[in-house]
Amino acid sequence: MQQLAIIGREKKLAYAEMESVFGTVQKYGNYAVLFDSEQTDSLDSLGSAIKIGKIIDTVQTDSRFTERIITYLVSHFKQTQVNSIDFGVSVYGDFMHGNDYKNLLIQIKKSLKRQGIKNRFVVPKQQELNAAQIKHNKLLRTGVEILLVQNDGEITIVNTTQIQDIDNYTKRDFGRPSRDMAVGMFPPKLAQIMLNLAQITPKTTIYDPFCGSGVVLQEALLRNNTVWGSDLSEDMVKASIQNLNWLSHEYSLSIPFDVFSTDATKLGKVPTELYSIVTEGYLGTMLSVVPSEYQLQTLITELSKLYIDFLMACKKVSPQPESIVITLPCWQMSTRSDSQVEKLKIIDQIVNLGYTIKQFKSVDSSELIYKRPTQIVGRQILVLEPAKHTVDS
């Protein structure tokens, strides 16, 4: 079944995640991805998608989509046998603005009313309904949200079937008992993306050697994976255990986990069964202003050594991980949001250690960056596949 996903801010990461989960995907305009799947609950485990829907029709000109929406809503009304219908329309593209959008909603409303169908439309602030509006107005339960998605000269009409569970994300992010702003915030959505990039199975144990307060571990537990976590800081180990115990209670989980203190550059024990490493390493000093060239080079030297030492340690353990998904720090060196980021220049060293950097069909693997517009420190995501041999001590 062909479906369409509306994706978030980090579009290149979205392409890589969707490709990792669904195989062949198609970029659709500037806002969406087309994919084939029989799953109807896939959004719960996707970090980069905002909405998912089934395709109603694709039209070549904007003159036909109004009548097609009306036809669909009438059919939906008859099938559901409800007394009235609430609907909303979200526009993704530059083919409709201002009064045209308002007129579209009014035209649909009047047409449904002429056919004896009581109805009400929900008006978003900027022509896109957000998850809160959709949930509050129960559009997925008793109403309909229609997406109009532009791709070149085409407009695809989509019925939304899934939206992000924003309340659940908020609970898992801000509701945890142990959070530490001093070490930075790791979004659960990014943890989900990284787990998907690792292409884990239900039998894969997830090991995070820089576990911090346990965000990767919690998202893996919610997929019913066994998890291992370690951190150099005893305080972070305690925080992870506290958060995982909270999660297990809140979500009625009984999945085993093991969290302990160790130096990630001198790995001792690792899982004995099939496992993958998914981790956010140390990103360096939190910065509120752009660093000087000297500060930047100092950070690059320090952090390059940390990551190379860690990846060398991963080559020495037995068994070795099936895959490694890791964030490396990068820095925005200008206040301009479109300026280039500075990265660690260690890719050649990583390859020389015997790692293969996974390549994607839909996006250049060197462009997988997660960074909020106002942040100086961002994250470069690498997906590594180790060759099965060890590195000499």
C-alpha positions as CSV (number, residue, x, y, z in Angstrom):
1,M,0.0,0.0,0.0
2,Q,1.5,3.3,-1.0
3,Q,1.5,5.9,1.7
4,L,2.8,9.5,2.1
5,A,4.7,10.9,5.1
6,I,5.0,14.6,5.9
7,I,8.5,15.0,7.3
8,G,10.0,17.4,9.8
9,R,12.8,20.0,9.7
10,E,15.8,17.6,9.1
11,K,14.7,16.3,5.7
12,K,18.0,14.5,4.8
13,L,17.8,12.6,8.0
14,A,14.2,11.8,7.2
15,Y,15.1,10.4,3.8
16,A,17.8,8.1,5.4
17,E,15.5,6.9,8.2
18,M,12.6,6.2,5.8
19,E,14.9,4.3,3.4
20,S,16.3,2.3,6.3
21,V,12.8,1.3,7.4
22,F,10.9,0.9,4.2
23,G,13.5,0.3,1.5
24,T,12.9,2.2,-1.6
25,V,11.4,5.7,-1.0
26,Q,10.6,8.6,-3.2
27,K,11.2,12.2,-2.2
28,Y,7.9,14.1,-2.9
29,G,8.2,17.8,-3.2
30,N,9.9,19.7,-0.3
31,Y,7.7,18.3,2.4
32,A,7.1,14.6,2.0
33,V,8.2,11.0,1.2
34,L,6.3,8.3,-0.7
35,F,6.8,4.7,0.5
36,D,5.1,1.3,0.3
37,S,4.1,-0.4,3.5
38,E,1.2,-2.4,4.8
39,Q,1.8,-1.1,8.3
40,T,-0.8,1.2,9.8
41,D,1.0,2.1,13.0
42,S,4.5,2.9,11.7
43,L,4.5,6.5,12.9
44,D,4.9,5.5,16.6
45,S,8.5,4.4,15.9
46,L,9.5,7.0,13.3
47,G,11.4,10.0,14.6
48,S,11.4,12.1,11.4
49,A,7.7,11.9,10.2
50,I,5.0,14.3,11.4
51,K,2.0,12.8,9.6
52,I,1.3,9.7,7.5
53,G,-1.7,9.3,5.2
54,K,-3.1,7.2,2.4
55,I,-3.3,8.7,-1.1
56,I,-6.7,9.6,-2.5
57,D,-5.7,11.0,-5.9
58,T,-3.2,13.0,-7.8
59,V,-4.3,15.8,-10.0
60,Q,-2.3,17.8,-12.5
61,T,-4.0,21.2,-12.0
62,D,-5.4,23.0,-9.0
63,S,-8.8,23.3,-10.6
64,R,-9.7,19.7,-9.9
65,F,-8.7,19.1,-6.3
66,T,-11.7,20.9,-4.7
67,E,-14.2,18.6,-6.3
68,R,-12.1,15.6,-5.6
69,I,-12.0,16.5,-1.9
70,I,-15.7,17.0,-1.8
71,T,-16.3,13.6,-3.4
72,Y,-14.1,11.9,-0.9
73,L,-15.7,13.6,2.1
74,V,-19.2,12.7,0.9
75,S,-18.1,9.1,0.5
76,H,-16.5,9.1,3.9
77,F,-19.7,10.5,5.5
78,K,-21.8,7.8,4.0
79,Q,-19.5,5.0,5.0
80,T,-19.1,6.2,8.6
81,Q,-22.8,7.0,9.0
82,V,-22.1,9.9,11.4
83,N,-24.4,12.8,12.1
84,S,-22.0,15.4,11.0
85,I,-18.4,15.7,9.8
86,D,-15.5,17.9,11.0
87,F,-12.7,18.4,8.5
88,G,-9.5,20.2,8.0
89,V,-7.2,20.9,5.1
90,S,-3.4,21.3,5.3
91,V,-1.5,22.7,2.4
92,Y,2.1,21.7,1.7
93,G,3.4,23.8,-1.2
94,D,3.3,27.3,-2.6
95,F,0.2,26.9,-4.9
96,M,-2.3,28.4,-2.5
97,H,-2.2,31.5,-0.2
98,G,-4.5,33.6,2.0
99,N,-8.0,34.1,0.6
100,D,-7.7,31.2,-1.8
101,Y,-7.3,28.8,1.2
102,K,-10.2,30.4,3.1
103,N,-12.3,30.2,0.0
104,L,-11.5,26.5,-0.4
105,L,-12.7,25.7,3.1
106,I,-15.9,27.7,2.6
107,Q,-16.6,26.1,-0.8
108,I,-16.2,22.6,0.6
109,K,-18.5,23.5,3.5
110,K,-21.2,24.9,1.3
111,S,-21.1,22.0,-1.1
112,L,-21.4,19.5,1.8
113,K,-24.3,21.5,3.3
114,R,-26.2,21.5,-0.1
115,Q,-25.9,17.7,0.0
116,G,-27.5,17.6,3.4
117,I,-24.3,16.9,5.3
118,K,-23.7,18.9,8.5
119,N,-20.1,19.9,8.7
120,R,-17.5,22.1,10.4
121,F,-14.0,23.0,9.3
122,V,-11.0,23.5,11.5
123,V,-8.8,26.5,10.6
124,P,-5.1,26.4,11.3
125,K,-2.9,29.5,11.7
126,Q,-0.7,28.9,8.7
127,Q,-2.6,26.5,6.4
128,E,-1.2,23.5,8.2
129,L,-3.0,21.7,11.1
130,N,-0.6,20.7,13.8
131,A,-0.9,17.5,15.9
132,A,-2.5,19.3,18.8
133,Q,-5.3,20.7,16.6
134,I,-5.9,17.4,15.0
135,K,-6.1,15.6,18.3
136,H,-8.2,18.3,20.1
137,N,-10.7,18.2,17.2
138,K,-10.7,14.4,17.0
139,L,-10.2,14.6,13.2
140,L,-8.6,11.1,13.1
141,R,-11.5,9.5,15.1
142,T,-14.6,11.3,14.0
143,G,-13.5,13.6,11.2
144,V,-11.0,13.9,8.4
145,E,-7.8,15.8,7.7
146,I,-7.0,16.3,4.0
147,L,-3.4,17.0,2.9
148,L,-2.7,18.8,-0.3
149,V,0.9,18.1,-1.2
150,Q,2.7,19.8,-4.1
151,N,5.3,18.0,-6.2
152,D,6.3,20.0,-9.3
153,G,3.1,20.4,-11.3
154,E,1.1,17.8,-9.4
155,I,-1.0,18.0,-6.3
156,T,-1.5,14.8,-4.3
157,I,-4.6,14.5,-2.1
158,V,-4.0,12.5,1.0
159,N,-6.2,11.4,3.9
160,T,-4.2,11.6,7.2
161,T,-4.2,8.3,9.1
162,Q,-1.5,8.8,11.7
163,I,0.0,11.8,13.5
164,Q,2.8,12.2,16.0
165,D,1.8,11.4,19.6
166,I,3.0,14.8,21.0
167,D,1.8,14.0,24.5
168,N,3.8,10.8,24.6
169,Y,6.9,12.6,23.3
170,T,6.5,15.3,26.0
171,K,6.1,12.7,28.7
172,R,9.2,10.8,27.6
173,D,11.2,13.9,27.3
174,F,10.1,16.2,30.1
175,G,8.3,13.8,32.4
176,R,11.3,11.6,33.2
177,P,12.5,11.9,36.8
178,S,16.1,12.6,36.0
179,R,17.1,15.3,33.4
180,D,20.3,17.2,33.4
181,M,20.4,20.4,31.3
182,A,24.2,20.7,32.0
183,V,24.9,17.8,29.7
184,G,22.5,18.8,27.0
185,M,19.2,17.5,25.9
186,F,19.0,14.5,23.6
187,P,15.5,14.4,21.8
188,P,13.6,11.1,21.9
189,K,12.8,11.6,18.2
190,L,16.5,11.6,17.3
191,A,17.0,8.4,19.3
192,Q,14.2,6.8,17.3
193,I,15.9,7.9,14.0
194,M,19.2,6.5,15.1
195,L,17.6,3.1,16.1
196,N,16.0,2.9,12.7
197,L,19.3,3.8,10.9
198,A,20.8,0.8,12.8
199,Q,18.1,-1.4,11.2
200,I,17.7,-3.4,14.4
201,T,15.5,-6.5,14.8
202,P,13.4,-7.5,17.9
203,K,16.2,-9.8,18.9
204,T,18.9,-7.1,18.7
205,T,20.4,-6.0,22.0
206,I,21.0,-2.2,22.0
207,Y,24.2,-1.0,23.7
208,D,24.8,2.7,24.4
209,P,28.4,3.2,25.8
210,F,27.8,7.0,26.3
211,C,24.3,6.4,27.8
212,G,23.9,9.7,29.7
213,S,20.4,9.8,31.2
214,G,19.3,6.9,29.0
215,V,17.2,8.4,26.1
216,V,18.5,5.8,23.5
217,L,17.9,3.0,26.1
218,Q,14.3,4.1,26.8
219,E,13.4,4.3,23.1
220,A,14.9,0.8,22.5
221,L,13.0,-0.6,25.5
222,L,9.7,0.7,24.1
223,R,10.5,-1.5,21.0
224,N,10.9,-4.5,23.3
225,N,14.6,-4.7,22.8
226,T,17.0,-5.7,25.6
227,V,19.3,-2.8,26.4
228,W,22.7,-2.2,27.8
229,G,24.1,1.2,28.8
230,S,27.3,2.4,30.3
231,D,28.8,5.8,31.1
232,L,32.0,7.1,32.7
233,S,29.9,9.1,35.1
234,E,28.4,7.3,38.1
235,D,25.8,10.1,38.3
236,M,24.7,9.4,34.7
237,V,24.5,5.7,35.4
238,K,22.2,6.4,38.4
239,A,20.1,8.8,36.2
240,S,19.7,6.1,33.5
241,I,18.6,3.5,36.0
242,Q,16.1,5.8,37.6
243,N,14.7,6.8,34.2
244,L,14.4,3.2,32.9
245,N,12.7,2.1,36.1
246,W,10.3,5.0,35.7
247,L,9.7,4.1,32.1
248,S,9.1,0.4,32.9
249,H,6.5,1.4,35.5
250,E,4.8,4.0,33.3
251,Y,4.5,1.7,30.2
252,S,4.2,-1.7,32.0
253,L,7.5,-3.0,30.6
254,S,9.3,-6.1,32.0
255,I,12.3,-6.1,29.6
256,P,15.7,-6.6,31.2
257,F,18.3,-3.8,31.1
258,D,21.9,-3.5,32.4
259,V,23.5,-0.1,33.1
260,F,27.0,0.2,34.6
261,S,30.0,2.5,34.7
262,T,32.9,2.1,32.3
263,D,35.1,4.2,30.1
264,A,33.9,4.0,26.5
265,T,37.5,4.1,25.2
266,K,38.3,1.0,27.2
267,L,35.3,-1.2,26.7
268,G,35.2,-4.2,29.1
269,K,32.1,-6.3,28.7
270,V,29.7,-6.3,25.8
271,P,26.6,-8.3,25.0
272,T,27.3,-11.9,24.1
273,E,24.4,-12.1,21.7
274,L,23.6,-10.1,18.5
275,Y,23.9,-6.4,19.4
276,S,24.2,-2.9,17.8
277,I,25.7,0.2,19.3
278,V,23.5,3.3,19.1
279,T,25.0,6.2,21.0
280,E,25.4,9.9,21.3
281,G,29.0,10.5,22.3
282,Y,30.4,13.5,24.1
283,L,29.7,16.7,22.1
284,G,32.2,18.9,23.9
285,T,31.6,22.1,25.7
286,M,28.1,23.6,25.4
287,L,28.4,26.9,23.6
288,S,26.2,30.0,23.6
289,V,28.5,32.0,21.2
290,V,30.5,31.0,18.1
291,P,33.9,29.7,19.3
292,S,37.1,31.3,18.2
293,E,39.3,29.5,15.8
294,Y,41.6,28.5,18.7
295,Q,38.7,27.2,20.7
296,L,37.3,25.3,17.8
297,Q,40.7,23.6,17.0
298,T,41.1,22.7,20.6
299,L,37.7,21.0,20.7
300,I,38.4,19.2,17.4
301,T,41.7,17.8,18.6
302,E,40.2,16.6,21.9
303,L,37.1,15.1,20.5
304,S,38.7,13.5,17.5
305,K,41.0,11.5,19.8
306,L,38.0,10.5,22.0
307,Y,36.0,9.1,19.0
308,I,38.9,7.3,17.4
309,D,39.9,5.7,20.7
310,F,36.2,4.6,21.2
311,L,36.0,3.1,17.7
312,M,39.3,1.3,18.2
313,A,37.9,-0.1,21.4
314,C,34.9,-1.4,19.5
315,K,37.2,-3.3,17.2
316,K,38.9,-5.1,20.0
317,V,35.8,-6.5,21.7
318,S,34.3,-9.9,21.0
319,P,31.7,-10.2,19.6
320,Q,31.8,-7.0,17.6
321,P,28.6,-5.0,17.1
322,E,26.6,-5.6,13.9
323,S,26.4,-1.9,13.4
324,I,27.2,1.4,15.1
325,V,25.1,4.5,14.8
326,I,26.9,7.4,16.5
327,T,26.6,11.2,16.6
328,L,29.7,13.3,16.2
329,P,29.7,17.0,17.1
330,C,29.7,19.7,14.5
331,W,29.7,23.5,14.8
332,Q,27.8,26.3,13.1
333,M,30.5,29.0,12.7
334,S,28.2,31.8,11.6
335,T,24.9,33.2,12.7
336,R,23.6,32.6,9.2
337,S,21.5,29.5,9.3
338,D,22.6,28.5,5.8
339,S,26.4,28.7,6.6
340,Q,28.4,25.5,6.4
341,V,29.1,23.6,9.6
342,E,32.6,22.5,10.8
343,K,32.9,18.7,11.3
344,L,35.5,16.4,12.8
345,K,37.9,15.4,10.1
346,I,38.2,11.8,11.0
347,I,36.3,9.9,8.3
348,D,39.5,8.6,6.7
349,Q,40.8,7.4,10.1
350,I,37.5,5.6,10.7
351,V,37.7,3.9,7.3
352,N,41.3,2.9,8.0
353,L,40.2,1.2,11.2
354,G,38.1,-1.1,9.1
355,Y,34.7,0.5,9.2
356,T,32.4,0.9,6.2
357,I,30.3,4.1,6.2
358,K,26.8,3.1,5.1
359,Q,25.7,4.9,1.9
360,F,22.1,5.7,1.1
361,K,20.3,6.0,-2.2
362,S,18.1,8.9,-1.2
363,V,20.7,11.2,0.4
364,D,24.5,11.7,0.8
365,S,25.6,10.1,4.0
366,S,27.9,13.0,4.8
367,E,24.9,15.3,5.0
368,L,23.1,13.6,7.9
369,I,23.1,16.6,10.4
370,Y,20.7,17.2,13.3
371,K,20.8,20.8,14.5
372,R,18.3,23.3,15.6
373,P,18.5,26.7,13.8
374,T,19.6,28.6,16.9
375,Q,22.2,26.0,18.1
376,I,25.9,26.4,17.6
377,V,26.7,22.7,18.4
378,G,25.0,20.2,16.2
379,R,25.2,16.5,15.5
380,Q,26.6,14.6,12.5
381,I,25.2,11.1,12.4
382,L,27.3,8.3,11.1
383,V,26.1,4.7,10.3
384,L,29.1,2.3,10.5
385,E,29.3,-1.3,9.6
386,P,32.4,-2.9,11.1
387,A,34.5,-5.4,9.2
388,K,34.7,-8.6,11.3
389,H,38.3,-8.5,12.5
390,T,40.1,-7.0,15.5
391,V,42.6,-4.2,15.8
392,D,46.0,-5.1,17.4
393,S,46.5,-3.7,20.8
